[in-house]
Structures are given as structure tokens and as C-alpha cells.
């Protein structure tokens, strides 16, 4: 029986199945770029608590494709992905995905840019080519230089859904049409933490990056560490921890733990530990991603 699992509530169901599986004393996982900084203290605490060692295999860039490829090859047991697997993938490969933490896609500009917030419509206009000058959205008289992602093409990945999703009168923005991206858009490199620095070197850049590159005690992107770039609000909602956690920020996302088949006992313990009070505290202290409510 193939399974396609999205909701936190299924942890209870997974636990029932996993109880009959034999525990192992080692788990290999790909935490992905967004979770890699948060995972070390979680892993250390989990190993101390359970005796189960977690080996990190982040791969070249920690991309979603690396997780799926190595799950298929039985080289890893679990992996974090920001792009949901499709129903077709789940049906053929028996992937199970469970949300474990939250992140978001943020829009970054130069610190000198007077723009602090843009609406959904303004952002869609910029990335689709209908808005081309900063003075059209209340900024300086200068051409906008946008950088965007076209990634995880087979999946309804959140930032592309937000920027080039098709409209449905009843359901809002659904689906994705990559052809709507402006033809001359600069391509941001997926997985490159220095993407945000494009807005440091060019005051007219706007670039969409994972929030986890911009946050924490030591932001991954050097321009964020120096304070030469800034995140802006969307629809006057800033991508704060609270707004990411409660899904108020328009481009907040879940990060999913992916396994091939239902998690075994050890994997279930790890997933539940991330969601426990201790796991939530450790994740919050690092400050890169946000625990689930």
C-alpha cells in the first residue's frame, strides 16, 4: 500500500507501525541546507538521550534531488526537503513526508533601498516583468534587477507558486506556470548561501532566498552578517519567527522529513524528538528555522 503523508497528526500512526520495527543504533540523513546548522545540537542531544547515532550526509549542495536519489539507493534513511514530493513520486517510490520545522522564502534588497514592504501583486509584477522600475513601487528611479529561482520543476514548490502561480477565482493562487517569469530574470543558484550578497553589490537587486540564510546568531550569507542587505515585508507582514510559525507570512513553508516507506522505530524517535520540547528549544536557540506549533 502506497502512502502520501503530509500532516503532523500522522506521527501517531507512524509510531504504531514503527513499534513493530526493530530499532537500529544509527541513522543516516541529509538535513538539507536550511536545517544543516540546526541539526548538530539536535543530533548530539538525541544521541545522548537514545544512544542512536545520527550521521549527516549533506551531499553536494544538500539539494532535494540528493535526498530522493540517495533514499532510492538506500544510502540514507531520511532527508529534509522544502519541496513536497508529488503524489506520483509517493505512489511509485512509497515516500512518506512529515513536516518537522518551518522556514520561509524572503525577498532581500540592499540596506539603502527605501522599500521595506511590497505587496503580493507588486512582487508578482516584478518577477513577471510588468513592474520594471523601483519608482513604480515607491522607490528610486532605477531599473529593478530581479533574481529568482526556477527549481524543483516537477513539484508545486512554494516560491514559484507564489510568484508565477495560476489564479483560481475560488482557490486563489494554484499551480505553477514557469513561462510567466520575465524572460530576462537572473537565475539564483539553488543552495548557494551567498545569493543574498547579490543585493549587496547592486543596490537595485531584489532576490528571493531561503529565510534560513538570513537568520540566526551567525547568518549563513555574509551580506546578512554584515547588515548590508535586508529582508522586506510582504503585504506589510515581516518574516519574523512568529509570522513564520503561525503561517501569517505569505511565503512561509514547511520543511518535510522524507523516508522511503514508513519510518522505523529509530527514525520515528528522531522525528518525535525534533518536535519535542527539548528539540524545539534547541532549534529555537540556533535561530535558523522555526519549530512547528
C-alpha positions as CSV (number, residue, x, y, z in Angstrom):
1,X,0.0,0.0,0.0
2,X,1.4,3.3,-1.1
3,X,1.3,6.2,1.3
4,X,1.4,10.0,0.9
5,X,1.6,11.7,4.3
6,X,1.6,15.4,5.0
7,X,0.2,16.0,8.4
8,X,1.7,16.1,11.8
9,X,-1.1,14.0,13.2
10,X,0.2,11.0,11.3
11,X,3.2,10.8,13.6
12,X,0.9,8.9,15.9
13,X,0.0,6.5,13.1
14,X,3.7,6.2,12.1
15,X,4.6,5.4,15.7
16,X,2.1,2.5,15.8
17,X,3.7,1.0,12.6
18,X,7.2,1.7,13.8
19,X,6.7,0.0,17.1
20,X,6.9,-3.4,15.3
21,X,10.1,-2.5,13.5
22,X,13.4,-3.3,15.1
23,X,15.4,-0.3,16.3
24,X,18.8,0.4,14.9
25,X,21.6,2.3,16.6
26,X,22.4,4.5,13.6
27,X,20.5,6.8,11.2
28,X,22.0,8.5,8.1
29,X,20.2,11.7,7.0
30,X,20.5,14.6,4.6
31,X,19.4,17.7,6.5
32,X,19.4,20.0,3.5
33,X,20.8,23.5,3.5
34,X,18.1,25.1,5.6
35,X,18.4,22.6,8.5
36,X,22.1,21.8,8.5
37,X,23.1,24.4,11.1
38,X,20.2,23.4,13.4
39,X,20.8,19.7,13.1
40,X,24.1,19.4,15.1
41,X,22.8,20.2,18.6
42,X,19.6,18.2,17.9
43,X,21.7,15.2,16.8
44,X,24.0,15.4,19.8
45,X,21.1,15.7,22.3
46,X,19.2,12.9,20.5
47,X,22.3,10.5,20.6
48,X,22.8,11.3,24.3
49,X,19.2,10.6,25.1
50,X,18.7,7.5,23.0
51,X,22.1,6.1,22.1
52,X,21.2,6.3,18.4
53,X,23.9,8.0,16.4
54,X,22.8,10.3,13.5
55,X,25.3,10.6,10.6
56,X,24.9,13.7,8.4
57,X,25.3,13.2,4.7
58,X,24.6,16.6,3.3
59,X,25.7,15.9,-0.3
60,X,26.7,18.4,-2.9
61,X,24.6,21.4,-2.0
62,X,22.1,19.5,0.1
63,X,19.5,19.6,-2.7
64,X,16.1,17.9,-2.6
65,X,17.2,15.7,-5.5
66,X,20.1,14.4,-3.5
67,X,17.7,13.2,-0.8
68,X,15.5,11.4,-3.2
69,X,18.3,9.9,-5.2
70,X,20.0,8.5,-2.1
71,X,16.8,7.3,-0.5
72,X,16.2,5.3,-3.6
73,X,19.7,3.9,-3.4
74,X,19.4,3.1,0.3
75,X,22.4,5.3,1.1
76,X,20.4,7.4,3.6
77,X,17.5,6.7,5.8
78,X,15.9,10.2,5.9
79,X,16.2,13.6,4.4
80,X,14.8,17.1,4.8
81,X,13.1,18.7,1.8
82,X,11.4,22.1,1.3
83,X,9.7,21.0,-1.9
84,X,6.8,18.5,-1.3
85,X,7.2,15.2,-3.2
86,X,4.4,14.6,-5.8
87,X,1.6,12.1,-5.4
88,X,3.1,10.3,-8.4
89,X,6.5,10.1,-6.7
90,X,5.0,8.9,-3.5
91,X,2.9,6.3,-5.2
92,X,5.9,4.8,-7.2
93,X,8.6,5.1,-4.5
94,X,6.5,4.8,-1.3
95,X,7.9,8.1,0.0
96,X,6.4,9.3,3.3
97,X,6.8,13.0,4.2
98,X,6.2,14.5,7.6
99,X,6.5,18.2,8.4
100,X,9.1,18.8,11.2
101,X,10.1,22.5,11.1
102,X,9.2,25.7,9.3
103,X,11.1,28.2,7.1
104,X,10.1,30.7,4.5
105,X,11.2,32.4,1.3
106,X,12.1,36.0,1.8
107,X,12.8,38.9,-0.5
108,X,16.1,40.7,0.0
109,X,17.2,44.2,-1.1
110,X,20.1,46.5,-0.4
111,X,20.0,48.1,3.0
112,X,20.0,51.5,1.3
113,X,16.8,50.7,-0.6
114,X,13.9,52.7,0.9
115,X,11.5,49.9,0.2
116,X,10.5,48.0,3.3
117,X,7.4,46.2,2.1
118,X,5.9,45.1,-1.2
119,X,2.5,43.6,-1.9
120,X,1.9,40.2,-3.4
121,X,0.8,41.9,-6.6
122,X,3.9,44.1,-6.8
123,X,6.2,41.1,-6.3
124,X,4.3,39.1,-9.0
125,X,4.6,42.1,-11.3
126,X,8.3,42.5,-10.7
127,X,9.1,38.8,-11.3
128,X,6.7,38.5,-14.2
129,X,8.0,41.7,-15.9
130,X,5.1,44.1,-15.5
131,X,6.9,46.2,-12.9
132,X,10.4,47.3,-14.1
133,X,11.4,50.4,-12.2
134,X,11.7,51.0,-8.5
135,X,9.7,54.2,-8.8
136,X,6.7,52.2,-9.8
137,X,6.6,50.8,-6.2
138,X,7.6,53.9,-4.3
139,X,11.4,53.6,-4.7
140,X,14.1,55.4,-6.6
141,X,14.1,56.0,-10.4
142,X,16.2,52.9,-11.2
143,X,15.6,49.7,-13.1
144,X,14.8,46.7,-10.9
145,X,17.3,43.9,-11.2
146,X,15.4,40.7,-10.0
147,X,17.0,37.3,-9.2
148,X,14.7,34.3,-8.9
149,X,14.5,30.5,-8.6
150,X,13.3,28.0,-11.1
151,X,13.8,24.9,-9.0
152,X,12.1,21.6,-8.2
153,X,10.4,21.8,-11.5
154,X,8.1,18.7,-11.1
155,X,6.7,20.0,-7.8
156,X,4.4,22.7,-6.6
157,X,7.3,24.5,-4.8
158,X,6.1,27.4,-2.7
159,X,8.0,30.4,-4.0
160,X,7.3,29.7,-7.7
161,X,3.6,29.1,-6.7
162,X,3.6,32.5,-5.1
163,X,5.4,34.3,-7.9
164,X,4.0,32.6,-11.1
165,X,1.1,30.5,-9.8
166,X,-2.1,30.5,-11.8
167,X,-5.2,32.1,-10.3
168,X,-8.4,30.3,-9.5
169,X,-11.4,32.5,-8.5
170,X,-12.3,30.2,-5.6
171,X,-9.0,28.7,-4.6
172,X,-6.6,31.7,-5.0
173,X,-3.2,31.1,-6.5
174,X,-2.7,27.5,-7.5
175,X,-0.4,25.6,-9.9
176,X,2.7,26.9,-11.4
177,X,3.5,28.4,-14.9
178,X,7.2,28.9,-15.2
179,X,6.7,30.6,-18.6
180,X,5.3,33.6,-16.6
181,X,8.8,34.5,-15.3
182,X,10.1,37.6,-17.1
183,X,12.5,36.4,-19.9
184,X,15.5,38.4,-18.6
185,X,15.3,37.3,-15.0
186,X,18.6,36.5,-13.3
187,X,18.8,32.9,-12.1
188,X,19.7,32.5,-8.5
189,X,21.7,29.3,-7.9
190,X,19.8,26.9,-5.6
191,X,21.7,26.0,-2.5
192,X,24.1,28.9,-2.7
193,X,24.1,30.7,0.7
194,X,25.8,33.7,-0.8
195,X,22.8,34.5,-3.1
196,X,21.7,37.3,-0.8
197,X,25.0,39.1,-1.4
198,X,23.8,40.0,-4.9
199,X,21.8,42.7,-3.2
200,X,25.0,44.0,-1.5
201,X,26.9,44.6,-4.7
202,X,23.9,46.1,-6.7
203,X,21.5,48.4,-4.9
204,X,18.8,47.7,-7.4
205,X,18.7,44.0,-6.9
206,X,15.8,42.1,-5.4
207,X,16.4,38.5,-4.7
208,X,14.4,35.7,-3.2
209,X,16.3,33.4,-0.8
210,X,15.6,31.0,2.0
211,X,15.0,32.8,5.3
212,X,17.4,30.4,7.0
213,X,20.3,32.0,5.0
214,X,19.4,35.4,6.6
215,X,18.8,34.5,10.2
216,X,20.3,33.0,13.3
217,X,23.2,34.1,15.5
218,X,25.6,33.8,12.6
219,X,23.6,34.2,9.3
220,X,24.9,31.9,6.5
221,X,25.0,34.7,3.9
222,X,27.9,37.1,4.6
223,X,26.0,40.2,3.5
224,X,23.4,39.4,6.1
225,X,26.1,39.1,8.7
226,X,27.4,42.5,7.8
227,X,24.0,44.1,7.7
228,X,24.4,45.4,4.2
229,X,21.2,43.7,3.0
230,X,17.7,43.4,4.5
231,X,14.6,41.3,4.3
232,X,11.4,43.1,3.4
233,X,7.8,42.5,4.4
234,X,5.2,41.0,2.1
235,X,1.8,42.6,2.3
236,X,3.2,44.5,5.4
237,X,3.9,41.2,7.1
238,X,7.6,40.7,8.1
239,X,9.1,37.2,8.1
240,X,9.6,37.1,11.8
241,X,9.7,33.8,13.8
242,X,6.1,34.4,15.0
243,X,4.8,35.1,11.5
244,X,6.6,32.1,10.1
245,X,5.3,29.8,12.9
246,X,1.7,30.8,12.6
247,X,1.7,30.9,8.8
248,X,0.8,34.6,8.7
249,X,3.8,35.4,6.4
250,X,2.6,34.7,2.8
251,X,5.6,32.6,1.8
252,X,6.1,30.5,4.9
253,X,6.8,26.8,4.2
254,X,7.1,23.5,6.0
255,X,10.3,21.5,5.8
256,X,9.4,17.8,5.5
257,X,11.3,14.8,6.7
258,X,11.2,12.2,3.9
259,X,11.6,8.5,4.4
260,X,11.1,5.6,2.0
261,X,8.2,3.8,3.5
262,X,7.0,4.3,7.0
263,X,9.8,5.4,9.4
264,X,11.2,2.6,11.6
265,X,11.4,2.9,15.4
266,X,14.6,4.8,15.4
267,X,13.6,7.2,12.7
268,X,10.3,7.8,14.5
269,X,12.1,8.6,17.7
270,X,14.2,11.1,15.9
271,X,11.2,12.8,14.2
272,X,9.4,13.0,17.5
273,X,12.5,14.3,19.3
274,X,12.6,17.3,16.8
275,X,9.0,18.0,17.7
276,X,9.5,17.6,21.5
277,X,10.0,20.5,23.9
278,X,13.8,19.8,24.0
279,X,14.1,19.6,20.3
280,X,12.1,22.8,19.8
281,X,14.3,24.6,22.3
282,X,17.5,23.5,20.5
283,X,16.1,24.6,17.2
284,X,15.0,28.0,18.6
285,X,18.4,28.6,20.1
286,X,20.1,28.2,16.7
287,X,17.5,30.5,15.2
288,X,17.7,29.4,11.5
289,X,14.4,27.6,11.2
290,X,11.3,27.7,13.4
291,X,9.8,24.8,15.3
292,X,6.3,23.7,14.4
293,X,3.5,24.9,16.6
